[in-house]
Amino acid sequence: MASNRNRRLRKKLRVDEFQELGFDVSWQFAADVTETQIDDIVDQFIVEVIEPRKLGFHGGGHKEWEGIIATQSLGKCTEDDRNAVKAFWDKQAVSQVEVTELYDIWWG
């Protein structure tokens, strides 16, 4: 059945050329980090990693953060995107940084 899906159905089901890959990310700030420092670091993350790569981050937290990263428009995140996110958080004063493998954000 999959071989005879028309373009409209493939788009509606988000499969084949319409598949979207993303990944999860989480980290934890130290207990002594101030709200201002948290805001500055998260803003820096958005400016240096998310926006230039045309990614989107949906998530949040206070001292413990988690969220999903996907592309801003229909598309697939790459291993380079994962590595850039991991590299950014590895340089920060945070702990328990986890970046998952890429997965299908609609069916994964």
C-alpha positions as CSV (number, residue, x, y, z in Angstrom):
1,M,0.0,0.0,0.0
2,A,2.8,2.4,0.8
3,S,4.1,2.3,-2.8
4,N,0.9,3.8,-4.2
5,R,0.4,6.7,-1.8
6,N,-0.1,10.0,-3.7
7,R,1.8,13.2,-2.8
8,R,-1.1,14.6,-0.9
9,L,-1.4,11.5,1.3
10,R,2.4,11.3,1.9
11,K,2.4,14.9,3.0
12,K,-0.6,14.4,5.3
13,L,1.1,11.4,6.8
14,R,4.5,13.1,7.0
15,V,6.3,10.2,5.3
16,D,8.9,9.8,2.6
17,E,10.0,13.2,1.3
18,F,7.8,14.9,4.0
19,Q,9.4,13.0,6.9
20,E,10.7,15.3,9.7
21,L,13.7,14.3,11.8
22,G,14.5,16.0,15.1
23,F,16.0,15.2,18.5
24,D,15.6,15.8,22.2
25,V,18.0,17.8,24.4
26,S,18.2,18.2,28.1
27,W,20.6,19.8,30.6
28,Q,20.7,21.0,34.2
29,F,22.1,24.3,35.5
30,A,23.9,24.4,38.9
31,A,21.9,25.3,41.9
32,D,23.9,28.6,42.3
33,V,23.2,29.9,38.8
34,T,21.1,33.1,38.8
35,E,18.0,33.7,36.7
36,T,19.9,36.4,34.7
37,Q,22.7,33.9,33.9
38,I,20.2,31.3,32.8
39,D,18.5,33.8,30.5
40,D,21.8,34.9,29.1
41,I,23.0,31.4,28.3
42,V,19.7,30.3,26.8
43,D,19.6,33.4,24.7
44,Q,23.1,32.7,23.6
45,F,22.1,29.2,22.6
46,I,19.3,30.5,20.5
47,V,21.4,33.2,18.8
48,E,24.5,31.0,18.2
49,V,23.1,27.6,17.4
50,I,19.3,27.6,16.8
51,E,18.8,30.6,14.6
52,P,21.8,30.3,12.3
53,R,20.9,26.6,11.6
54,K,17.2,27.5,11.0
55,L,16.2,25.2,13.8
56,G,13.4,25.5,16.3
57,F,13.6,24.7,20.0
58,H,10.4,23.8,21.9
59,G,11.0,23.3,25.5
60,G,11.8,25.0,28.8
61,G,12.6,24.7,32.4
62,H,14.1,26.4,35.3
63,K,17.2,24.7,36.6
64,E,16.5,21.6,34.6
65,W,15.7,22.1,31.0
66,E,14.4,19.8,28.3
67,G,13.0,20.2,24.8
68,I,12.8,19.0,21.2
69,I,14.8,20.5,18.3
70,A,13.4,20.4,14.8
71,T,13.8,22.5,11.7
72,Q,11.9,25.8,11.4
73,S,10.3,24.6,8.1
74,L,9.6,21.2,6.8
75,G,12.9,19.3,6.8
76,K,15.3,17.1,8.7
77,C,17.8,17.9,11.3
78,T,21.3,16.4,10.7
79,E,24.1,14.9,12.7
80,D,25.9,18.3,12.3
81,D,22.9,19.9,14.1
82,R,23.1,17.4,16.9
83,N,26.8,17.9,17.2
84,A,26.5,21.7,17.3
85,V,23.9,21.5,20.1
86,K,26.0,19.1,22.1
87,A,29.2,21.1,21.6
88,F,27.5,24.3,22.7
89,W,26.2,22.7,26.0
90,D,29.5,20.9,26.6
91,K,31.2,24.3,26.8
92,Q,28.7,25.7,29.3
93,A,28.6,25.4,33.1
94,V,25.8,22.8,33.0
95,S,25.6,19.1,33.9
96,Q,23.7,16.1,32.7
97,V,23.7,17.2,29.0
98,E,21.8,14.7,26.9
99,V,21.3,14.9,23.2
100,T,19.3,12.0,21.7
101,E,19.7,10.3,18.3
102,L,17.7,11.7,15.4
103,Y,14.2,10.3,15.2
104,D,11.0,10.9,13.2
105,I,9.2,13.5,15.2
106,W,5.8,12.5,13.9
107,W,6.1,8.7,14.1
108,G,9.1,8.2,16.4
